[in-house]
Amino acid sequence: MIVCYIGLGSNLDDPLQQIRSAIRALQQLPDSTLTKLSPFYWSRAIGPDGQGDYLNGAAQIITTLTPEALLDQLQAIENSQGRKRSERWGARTLDLDLLLYGDETIQTARLTVPHPELFNRDFVLRPLLDLDPDICLTDGTKLASRLDYTPNNHLRVIDEQLF
């Protein structure tokens, strides 16, 4: 079994409900178990102007799925919830990013792990550290050491229980 971390985000069509649905779908992933959920945060949108704030968090799963098979499953969940891929960094009903896949470094045409924007997004890094404050990359880089250098998107933890 491989420990993986998934970033979750939404800013369209009732983000709270989108995230709740995504959590239920993650619980149903084949050959996988959802083991932890981070707190969820509202944050300013990155990308085109005029977007609403995002709701972001992270999940830890253990899986026997290959990275590509897991990516396929995550994209199927996004598609089932109305995800459209028309604009880079545009508003979306659901975004599920494979942030870390065990201690592997992956670079394919479809997938880069660790996620290439990991150190540029506090709304990804903060929830990931909520799940495991001691998490390190294979080169020994402690993710916590990078949080102070990550751009500030004005995170606001939500009080509402998502699951």
Backbone as JSON Lines, residues from 0, in Angstrom:
{"i":0,"aa":"M","n":[0.85,-1.18,0.0],"ca":[0.0,0.0,0.0],"c":[0.89,1.25,0.0]}
{"i":1,"aa":"I","n":[0.5,2.22,-0.77],"ca":[1.23,3.48,-0.91],"c":[0.41,4.58,-0.24]}
{"i":2,"aa":"V","n":[1.07,5.43,0.56],"ca":[0.41,6.59,1.16],"c":[0.47,7.73,0.14]}
{"i":3,"aa":"C","n":[-0.69,8.28,-0.17],"ca":[-0.81,9.37,-1.16],"c":[-1.56,10.53,-0.54]}
{"i":4,"aa":"Y","n":[-1.3,11.7,-1.09],"ca":[-2.0,12.9,-0.65],"c":[-2.66,13.55,-1.85]}
{"i":5,"aa":"I","n":[-3.93,13.89,-1.67],"ca":[-4.76,14.48,-2.73],"c":[-5.19,15.87,-2.28]}
{"i":6,"aa":"G","n":[-5.0,16.87,-3.13],"ca":[-5.52,18.2,-2.89],"c":[-6.93,18.29,-3.44]}
{"i":7,"aa":"L","n":[-7.83,18.93,-2.68],"ca":[-9.21,19.12,-3.11],"c":[-9.51,20.61,-3.17]}
{"i":8,"aa":"G","n":[-10.19,21.06,-4.21],"ca":[-10.56,22.46,-4.32],"c":[-11.82,22.64,-5.15]}
{"i":9,"aa":"S","n":[-12.55,23.71,-4.84],"ca":[-13.77,24.04,-5.59],"c":[-14.11,25.51,-5.37]}
{"i":10,"aa":"N","n":[-14.61,26.15,-6.43],"ca":[-15.15,27.5,-6.26],"c":[-16.39,27.75,-7.11]}
{"i":11,"aa":"L","n":[-17.03,26.7,-7.6],"ca":[-18.25,26.83,-8.39],"c":[-19.33,25.87,-7.88]}
{"i":12,"aa":"D","n":[-20.58,26.25,-8.13],"ca":[-21.72,25.36,-7.91],"c":[-21.74,24.76,-6.5]}
{"i":13,"aa":"D","n":[-21.76,25.63,-5.5],"ca":[-21.82,25.22,-4.09],"c":[-20.58,24.42,-3.7]}
{"i":14,"aa":"P","n":[-19.44,25.11,-3.52],"ca":[-18.19,24.42,-3.19],"c":[-18.28,23.47,-2.0]}
{"i":15,"aa":"L","n":[-19.03,23.82,-0.96],"ca":[-19.17,22.91,0.17],"c":[-19.75,21.57,-0.27]}
{"i":16,"aa":"Q","n":[-20.79,21.63,-1.08],"ca":[-21.41,20.39,-1.56],"c":[-20.5,19.65,-2.52]}
{"i":17,"aa":"Q","n":[-19.77,20.38,-3.36],"ca":[-18.82,19.74,-4.28],"c":[-17.76,18.95,-3.51]}
{"i":18,"aa":"I","n":[-17.24,19.57,-2.45],"ca":[-16.2,18.9,-1.65],"c":[-16.79,17.7,-0.91]}
{"i":19,"aa":"R","n":[-17.98,17.85,-0.37],"ca":[-18.62,16.7,0.31],"c":[-18.79,15.52,-0.66]}
{"i":20,"aa":"S","n":[-19.24,15.82,-1.87],"ca":[-19.4,14.76,-2.88],"c":[-18.07,14.13,-3.24]}
{"i":21,"aa":"A","n":[-17.04,14.95,-3.35],"ca":[-15.71,14.43,-3.67],"c":[-15.2,13.52,-2.56]}
{"i":22,"aa":"I","n":[-15.44,13.88,-1.32],"ca":[-15.01,13.04,-0.19],"c":[-15.71,11.69,-0.26]}
{"i":23,"aa":"R","n":[-17.01,11.7,-0.53],"ca":[-17.73,10.43,-0.66],"c":[-17.15,9.59,-1.79]}
{"i":24,"aa":"A","n":[-16.8,10.24,-2.9],"ca":[-16.22,9.52,-4.04],"c":[-14.84,8.97,-3.69]}
{"i":25,"aa":"L","n":[-14.04,9.74,-2.96],"ca":[-12.73,9.25,-2.55],"c":[-12.85,8.03,-1.64]}
{"i":26,"aa":"Q","n":[-13.9,7.99,-0.84],"ca":[-14.13,6.82,0.02],"c":[-14.47,5.56,-0.78]}
{"i":27,"aa":"Q","n":[-14.9,5.76,-2.03],"ca":[-15.29,4.63,-2.88],"c":[-14.21,4.23,-3.89]}
{"i":28,"aa":"L","n":[-13.04,4.87,-3.84],"ca":[-11.99,4.53,-4.79],"c":[-11.64,3.05,-4.68]}
{"i":29,"aa":"P","n":[-11.48,2.37,-5.81],"ca":[-11.1,0.96,-5.74],"c":[-9.68,0.8,-5.19]}
{"i":30,"aa":"D","n":[-9.48,-0.29,-4.47],"ca":[-8.15,-0.64,-3.95],"c":[-7.51,0.48,-3.15]}
{"i":31,"aa":"S","n":[-8.33,1.26,-2.46],"ca":[-7.86,2.43,-1.73],"c":[-8.68,2.64,-0.48]}
{"i":32,"aa":"T","n":[-8.08,3.32,0.51],"ca":[-8.78,3.68,1.73],"c":[-8.48,5.14,2.05]}
{"i":33,"aa":"L","n":[-9.51,5.93,2.25],"ca":[-9.36,7.3,2.72],"c":[-9.06,7.23,4.21]}
{"i":34,"aa":"T","n":[-7.89,7.74,4.62],"ca":[-7.47,7.6,6.01],"c":[-7.55,8.88,6.82]}
{"i":35,"aa":"K","n":[-7.39,10.05,6.18],"ca":[-7.43,11.32,6.9],"c":[-7.93,12.43,5.99]}
{"i":36,"aa":"L","n":[-8.57,13.42,6.62],"ca":[-8.94,14.66,5.94],"c":[-8.39,15.83,6.73]}
{"i":37,"aa":"S","n":[-7.88,16.82,6.03],"ca":[-7.39,18.03,6.68],"c":[-8.57,18.93,7.01]}
{"i":38,"aa":"P","n":[-8.33,19.97,7.8],"ca":[-9.31,21.06,7.83],"c":[-9.42,21.67,6.43]}
{"i":39,"aa":"F","n":[-10.51,22.34,6.17],"ca":[-10.7,23.0,4.88],"c":[-10.65,24.51,5.07]}
{"i":40,"aa":"Y","n":[-10.16,25.18,4.03],"ca":[-9.9,26.62,4.08],"c":[-10.5,27.31,2.87]}
{"i":41,"aa":"W","n":[-11.01,28.52,3.1],"ca":[-11.33,29.42,2.0],"c":[-10.06,30.17,1.66]}
{"i":42,"aa":"S","n":[-9.83,30.42,0.37],"ca":[-8.66,31.18,-0.05],"c":[-9.01,31.99,-1.3]}
{"i":43,"aa":"R","n":[-8.22,33.02,-1.52],"ca":[-8.38,33.81,-2.74],"c":[-8.04,32.94,-3.94]}
{"i":44,"aa":"A","n":[-8.72,33.21,-5.03],"ca":[-8.46,32.48,-6.27],"c":[-7.16,32.95,-6.91]}
{"i":45,"aa":"I","n":[-6.49,32.02,-7.56],"ca":[-5.33,32.32,-8.39],"c":[-5.81,32.17,-9.83]}
{"i":46,"aa":"G","n":[-5.38,33.06,-10.69],"ca":[-5.75,32.93,-12.09],"c":[-6.58,34.1,-12.55]}
{"i":47,"aa":"P","n":[-7.45,33.87,-13.54],"ca":[-8.24,34.95,-14.12],"c":[-9.06,35.71,-13.08]}
{"i":48,"aa":"D","n":[-9.2,37.02,-13.31],"ca":[-9.99,37.86,-12.41],"c":[-11.45,37.46,-12.42]}
{"i":49,"aa":"G","n":[-12.14,37.85,-11.36],"ca":[-13.57,37.65,-11.28],"c":[-14.01,36.32,-10.7]}
{"i":50,"aa":"Q","n":[-13.08,35.51,-10.26],"ca":[-13.44,34.22,-9.67],"c":[-13.8,34.4,-8.21]}
{"i":51,"aa":"G","n":[-14.67,33.54,-7.74],"ca":[-14.96,33.51,-6.32],"c":[-13.85,32.79,-5.56]}
{"i":52,"aa":"D","n":[-13.87,32.92,-4.24],"ca":[-12.9,32.24,-3.4],"c":[-13.03,30.73,-3.54]}
{"i":53,"aa":"Y","n":[-11.93,30.06,-3.31],"ca":[-11.87,28.6,-3.36],"c":[-12.01,28.0,-1.97]}
{"i":54,"aa":"L","n":[-12.58,26.83,-1.91],"ca":[-12.57,25.99,-0.73],"c":[-11.54,24.9,-1.0]}
{"i":55,"aa":"N","n":[-10.53,24.79,-0.12],"ca":[-9.41,23.86,-0.35],"c":[-9.13,23.02,0.89]}
{"i":56,"aa":"G","n":[-8.65,21.83,0.65],"ca":[-8.21,20.95,1.71],"c":[-7.39,19.82,1.11]}
{"i":57,"aa":"A","n":[-7.09,18.82,1.92],"ca":[-6.3,17.68,1.46],"c":[-6.81,16.4,2.11]}
{"i":58,"aa":"A","n":[-6.54,15.31,1.42],"ca":[-6.9,13.99,1.91],"c":[-5.69,13.08,1.83]}
{"i":59,"aa":"Q","n":[-5.59,12.19,2.79],"ca":[-4.58,11.14,2.75],"c":[-5.29,9.84,2.42]}
{"i":60,"aa":"I","n":[-4.77,9.12,1.46],"ca":[-5.3,7.8,1.14],"c":[-4.15,6.81,1.11]}
{"i":61,"aa":"I","n":[-4.49,5.56,1.31],"ca":[-3.54,4.49,1.03],"c":[-4.14,3.68,-0.11]}
{"i":62,"aa":"T","n":[-3.28,3.27,-1.03],"ca":[-3.79,2.65,-2.25],"c":[-2.8,1.66,-2.82]}
{"i":63,"aa":"T","n":[-3.31,0.75,-3.62],"ca":[-2.47,-0.11,-4.44],"c":[-2.57,0.29,-5.91]}
{"i":64,"aa":"L","n":[-3.37,1.32,-6.22],"ca":[-3.47,1.8,-7.59],"c":[-2.13,2.4,-8.03]}
{"i":65,"aa":"T","n":[-1.82,2.24,-9.29],"ca":[-0.64,2.9,-9.84],"c":[-0.91,4.41,-9.9]}
{"i":66,"aa":"P","n":[0.12,5.23,-10.03],"ca":[-0.12,6.67,-10.13],"c":[-1.06,7.05,-11.27]}
{"i":67,"aa":"E","n":[-0.87,6.46,-12.43],"ca":[-1.72,6.77,-13.59],"c":[-3.16,6.3,-13.36]}
{"i":68,"aa":"A","n":[-3.32,5.13,-12.76],"ca":[-4.67,4.63,-12.47],"c":[-5.36,5.53,-11.44]}
{"i":69,"aa":"L","n":[-4.61,5.99,-10.45],"ca":[-5.18,6.9,-9.46],"c":[-5.56,8.21,-10.13]}
{"i":70,"aa":"L","n":[-4.7,8.74,-10.99],"ca":[-5.03,9.96,-11.73],"c":[-6.31,9.77,-12.55]}
{"i":71,"aa":"D","n":[-6.44,8.64,-13.21],"ca":[-7.66,8.35,-13.98],"c":[-8.89,8.4,-13.08]}
{"i":72,"aa":"Q","n":[-8.8,7.8,-11.91],"ca":[-9.92,7.79,-10.96],"c":[-10.27,9.21,-10.5]}
{"i":73,"aa":"L","n":[-9.23,10.0,-10.19],"ca":[-9.47,11.37,-9.73],"c":[-10.12,12.21,-10.83]}
{"i":74,"aa":"Q","n":[-9.66,12.06,-12.06],"ca":[-10.25,12.81,-13.17],"c":[-11.68,12.36,-13.45]}
{"i":75,"aa":"A","n":[-11.96,11.08,-13.26],"ca":[-13.34,10.6,-13.43],"c":[-14.26,11.23,-12.38]}
{"i":76,"aa":"I","n":[-13.79,11.38,-11.16],"ca":[-14.58,12.04,-10.11],"c":[-14.82,13.5,-10.51]}
{"i":77,"aa":"E","n":[-13.77,14.19,-10.93],"ca":[-13.92,15.59,-11.37],"c":[-14.95,15.69,-12.48]}
{"i":78,"aa":"N","n":[-14.84,14.83,-13.48],"ca":[-15.77,14.87,-14.62],"c":[-17.2,14.59,-14.19]}
{"i":79,"aa":"S","n":[-17.37,13.68,-13.25],"ca":[-18.73,13.35,-12.79],"c":[-19.37,14.52,-12.05]}
{"i":80,"aa":"Q","n":[-18.54,15.44,-11.57],"ca":[-19.05,16.62,-10.86],"c":[-19.0,17.87,-11.74]}
{"i":81,"aa":"G","n":[-18.93,17.67,-13.05],"ca":[-19.08,18.79,-13.97],"c":[-17.82,19.57,-14.26]}
{"i":82,"aa":"R","n":[-16.66,19.03,-14.0],"ca":[-15.4,19.73,-14.25],"c":[-15.24,19.99,-15.74]}
{"i":83,"aa":"K","n":[-14.93,21.23,-16.1],"ca":[-14.62,21.63,-17.48],"c":[-13.19,22.13,-17.49]}
{"i":84,"aa":"R","n":[-12.43,21.71,-18.46],"ca":[-11.02,22.1,-18.57],"c":[-10.84,23.07,-19.74]}
{"i":85,"aa":"S","n":[-11.45,24.23,-19.62],"ca":[-11.42,25.19,-20.73],"c":[-10.45,26.34,-20.52]}
{"i":86,"aa":"E","n":[-10.09,26.63,-19.28],"ca":[-9.24,27.79,-18.99],"c":[-8.24,27.42,-17.9]}
{"i":87,"aa":"R","n":[-6.95,27.66,-18.19],"ca":[-5.92,27.37,-17.2],"c":[-6.16,28.21,-15.95]}
{"i":88,"aa":"W","n":[-6.17,27.56,-14.8],"ca":[-6.37,28.18,-13.5],"c":[-7.71,28.91,-13.4]}
{"i":89,"aa":"G","n":[-8.67,28.48,-14.22],"ca":[-10.0,29.08,-14.18],"c":[-10.85,28.48,-13.07]}
{"i":90,"aa":"A","n":[-12.02,29.06,-12.89],"ca":[-12.97,28.56,-11.89],"c":[-13.34,27.12,-12.23]}
{"i":91,"aa":"R","n":[-13.65,26.34,-11.18],"ca":[-13.98,24.95,-11.42],"c":[-14.89,24.4,-10.33]}
{"i":92,"aa":"T","n":[-15.7,23.44,-10.74],"ca":[-16.57,22.77,-9.78],"c":[-15.74,21.93,-8.82]}
{"i":93,"aa":"L","n":[-14.7,21.29,-9.35],"ca":[-13.88,20.42,-8.51],"c":[-12.5,20.26,-9.12]}
{"i":94,"aa":"D","n":[-11.51,20.33,-8.27],"ca":[-10.13,20.09,-8.66],"c":[-9.56,19.08,-7.68]}
{"i":95,"aa":"L","n":[-9.11,17.93,-8.18],"ca":[-8.46,16.9,-7.38],"c":[-7.06,16.72,-7.92]}
{"i":96,"aa":"D","n":[-6.06,17.09,-7.13],"ca":[-4.68,17.0,-7.56],"c":[-3.94,15.93,-6.77]}
{"i":97,"aa":"L","n":[-3.22,15.07,-7.46],"ca":[-2.35,14.12,-6.8],"c":[-1.09,14.88,-6.4]}
{"i":98,"aa":"L","n":[-0.96,15.16,-5.11],"ca":[0.14,15.97,-4.59],"c":[1.4,15.14,-4.36]}
{"i":99,"aa":"L","n":[1.24,14.02,-3.69],"ca":[2.36,13.13,-3.38],"c":[1.89,11.69,-3.54]}
{"i":100,"aa":"Y","n":[2.75,10.85,-4.08],"ca":[2.47,9.43,-4.24],"c":[3.63,8.68,-3.59]}
{"i":101,"aa":"G","n":[3.43,8.32,-2.31],"ca":[4.5,7.71,-1.55],"c":[5.71,8.62,-1.57]}
{"i":102,"aa":"D","n":[6.86,8.05,-1.76],"ca":[8.08,8.88,-1.86],"c":[8.57,8.95,-3.31]}
{"i":103,"aa":"E","n":[7.67,8.7,-4.24],"ca":[8.06,8.67,-5.65],"c":[8.11,10.06,-6.27]}
{"i":104,"aa":"T","n":[9.03,10.2,-7.2],"ca":[9.09,11.36,-8.08],"c":[8.66,10.86,-9.45]}
{"i":105,"aa":"I","n":[7.63,11.51,-10.02],"ca":[7.04,11.05,-11.27],"c":[7.02,12.21,-12.26]}
{"i":106,"aa":"Q","n":[7.48,11.96,-13.46],"ca":[7.44,12.97,-14.52],"c":[7.04,12.27,-15.81]}
{"i":107,"aa":"T","n":[5.75,12.38,-16.15],"ca":[5.25,11.82,-17.41],"c":[4.51,12.93,-18.14]}
{"i":108,"aa":"A","n":[4.04,12.61,-19.33],"ca":[3.27,13.58,-20.09],"c":[2.0,14.0,-19.36]}
{"i":109,"aa":"R","n":[1.44,13.09,-18.56],"ca":[0.17,13.37,-17.87],"c":[0.31,13.75,-16.41]}
{"i":110,"aa":"L","n":[1.43,13.45,-15.8],"ca":[1.49,13.54,-14.35],"c":[2.87,13.95,-13.87]}
{"i":111,"aa":"T","n":[2.88,14.93,-12.95],"ca":[4.11,15.34,-12.27],"c":[3.86,15.26,-10.76]}
{"i":112,"aa":"V","n":[4.68,14.47,-10.08],"ca":[4.59,14.3,-8.63],"c":[6.01,14.37,-8.08]}
{"i":113,"aa":"P","n":[6.26,15.13,-7.02],"ca":[5.32,15.98,-6.31],"c":[4.69,17.03,-7.22]}
{"i":114,"aa":"H","n":[3.49,17.45,-6.84],"ca":[2.77,18.43,-7.63],"c":[3.67,19.64,-7.87]}
{"i":115,"aa":"P","n":[3.77,20.12,-9.12],"ca":[4.73,21.18,-9.44],"c":[4.48,22.52,-8.76]}
{"i":116,"aa":"E","n":[3.26,22.77,-8.3],"ca":[2.94,24.04,-7.64],"c":[2.88,23.93,-6.12]}
{"i":117,"aa":"L","n":[3.32,22.8,-5.59],"ca":[3.21,22.54,-4.16],"c":[3.77,23.67,-3.3]}
{"i":118,"aa":"F","n":[4.93,24.18,-3.65],"ca":[5.57,25.21,-2.82],"c":[5.09,26.62,-3.14]}
{"i":119,"aa":"N","n":[4.21,26.76,-4.11],"ca":[3.71,28.08,-4.49],"c":[2.29,28.35,-4.0]}
{"i":120,"aa":"R","n":[1.71,27.41,-3.27],"ca":[0.31,27.53,-2.9],"c":[0.1,27.17,-1.43]}
{"i":121,"aa":"D","n":[-0.13,28.2,-0.63],"ca":[-0.37,27.93,0.8],"c":[-1.65,27.14,1.01]}
{"i":122,"aa":"F","n":[-2.61,27.28,0.09],"ca":[-3.87,26.55,0.21],"c":[-3.71,25.06,-0.11]}
{"i":123,"aa":"V","n":[-2.56,24.67,-0.6],"ca":[-2.22,23.25,-0.77],"c":[-1.29,22.81,0.36]}
{"i":124,"aa":"L","n":[-0.27,23.61,0.61],"ca":[0.75,23.25,1.6],"c":[0.19,23.21,3.03]}
{"i":125,"aa":"R","n":[-0.62,24.19,3.41],"ca":[-1.15,24.23,4.78],"c":[-2.01,22.99,5.09]}
{"i":126,"aa":"P","n":[-2.99,22.61,4.24],"ca":[-3.76,21.4,4.55],"c":[-2.91,20.13,4.56]}
{"i":127,"aa":"L","n":[-1.91,20.08,3.67],"ca":[-1.03,18.93,3.66],"c":[-0.26,18.81,4.97]}
{"i":128,"aa":"L","n":[0.22,19.94,5.48],"ca":[0.92,19.93,6.76],"c":[-0.02,19.66,7.93]}
{"i":129,"aa":"D","n":[-1.29,20.01,7.79],"ca":[-2.27,19.65,8.81],"c":[-2.38,18.13,8.93]}
{"i":130,"aa":"L","n":[-2.24,17.44,7.8],"ca":[-2.31,15.97,7.82],"c":[-1.05,15.34,8.39]}
{"i":131,"aa":"D","n":[0.1,15.92,8.07],"ca":[1.37,15.39,8.55],"c":[2.39,16.52,8.63]}
{"i":132,"aa":"P","n":[2.57,17.12,9.81],"ca":[3.48,18.26,9.94],"c":[4.95,17.92,9.71]}
{"i":133,"aa":"D","n":[5.3,16.64,9.71],"ca":[6.69,16.23,9.53],"c":[7.0,15.71,8.13]}
{"i":134,"aa":"I","n":[6.07,15.85,7.22],"ca":[6.23,15.28,5.89],"c":[7.43,15.91,5.17]}
{"i":135,"aa":"C","n":[8.18,15.03,4.49],"ca":[9.37,15.45,3.75],"c":[9.3,14.88,2.33]}
{"i":136,"aa":"L","n":[9.99,15.55,1.42],"ca":[10.18,15.01,0.08],"c":[11.35,14.03,0.11]}
{"i":137,"aa":"T","n":[11.52,13.28,-0.97],"ca":[12.58,12.27,-0.99],"c":[13.97,12.88,-0.86]}
{"i":138,"aa":"D","n":[14.13,14.15,-1.24],"ca":[15.44,14.8,-1.09],"c":[15.68,15.32,0.33]}
{"i":139,"aa":"G","n":[14.72,15.07,1.24],"ca":[14.86,15.5,2.62],"c":[14.25,16.85,2.93]}
{"i":140,"aa":"T","n":[13.75,17.55,1.91],"ca":[13.13,18.85,2.13],"c":[11.89,18.7,2.99]}
{"i":141,"aa":"K","n":[11.88,19.38,4.14],"ca":[10.7,19.39,5.0],"c":[9.71,20.39,4.43]}
{"i":142,"aa":"L","n":[8.5,19.94,4.18],"ca":[7.5,20.84,3.62],"c":[7.23,22.02,4.55]}
{"i":143,"aa":"A","n":[7.28,21.79,5.85],"ca":[7.02,22.86,6.82],"c":[8.02,24.0,6.67]}
{"i":144,"aa":"S","n":[9.23,23.7,6.26],"ca":[10.26,24.73,6.11],"c":[9.95,25.69,4.97]}
{"i":145,"aa":"R","n":[9.05,25.31,4.09],"ca":[8.73,26.13,2.93],"c":[7.49,26.99,3.11]}
{"i":146,"aa":"L","n":[6.7,26.74,4.14],"ca":[5.43,27.45,4.3],"c":[5.62,28.96,4.4]}
{"i":147,"aa":"D","n":[6.63,29.42,5.1],"ca":[6.85,30.86,5.26],"c":[7.22,31.55,3.95]}
{"i":148,"aa":"Y","n":[7.62,30.79,2.95],"ca":[8.03,31.35,1.66],"c":[6.95,31.22,0.59]}
{"i":149,"aa":"T","n":[5.82,30.68,0.99],"ca":[4.71,30.46,0.06],"c":[3.85,31.72,-0.01]}
{"i":150,"aa":"P","n":[3.43,32.12,-1.22],"ca":[2.56,33.3,-1.32],"c":[1.32,33.17,-0.44]}
{"i":151,"aa":"N","n":[0.9,34.28,0.14],"ca":[-0.23,34.31,1.06],"c":[-1.54,34.51,0.29]}
{"i":152,"aa":"N","n":[-2.41,33.52,0.37],"ca":[-3.73,33.6,-0.25],"c":[-4.83,33.82,0.77]}
{"i":153,"aa":"H","n":[-4.45,34.32,1.94],"ca":[-5.4,34.72,2.98],"c":[-6.35,33.59,3.36]}
{"i":154,"aa":"L","n":[-5.75,32.49,3.82],"ca":[-6.53,31.32,4.21],"c":[-7.42,31.63,5.41]}
{"i":155,"aa":"R","n":[-8.64,31.11,5.34],"ca":[-9.59,31.21,6.44],"c":[-10.2,29.83,6.65]}
{"i":156,"aa":"V","n":[-9.88,29.23,7.79],"ca":[-10.39,27.88,8.06],"c":[-11.91,27.95,8.19]}
{"i":157,"aa":"I","n":[-12.58,26.93,7.69],"ca":[-14.04,26.91,7.82],"c":[-14.42,26.22,9.12]}
{"i":158,"aa":"D","n":[-15.49,26.68,9.71],"ca":[-15.97,26.1,10.95],"c":[-16.85,24.88,10.7]}
{"i":159,"aa":"E","n":[-17.41,24.83,9.53],"ca":[-18.38,23.78,9.2],"c":[-17.69,22.43,9.03]}
{"i":160,"aa":"Q","n":[-18.28,21.4,9.57],"ca":[-17.78,20.04,9.41],"c":[-18.21,19.54,8.04]}
{"i":161,"aa":"L","n":[-17.27,19.11,7.24],"ca":[-17.6,18.66,5.89],"c":[-18.01,17.2,5.84]}
{"i":162,"aa":"F","n":[-17.58,16.44,6.82],"ca":[-17.95,15.03,6.78],"c":[-18.01,14.47,8.16]}
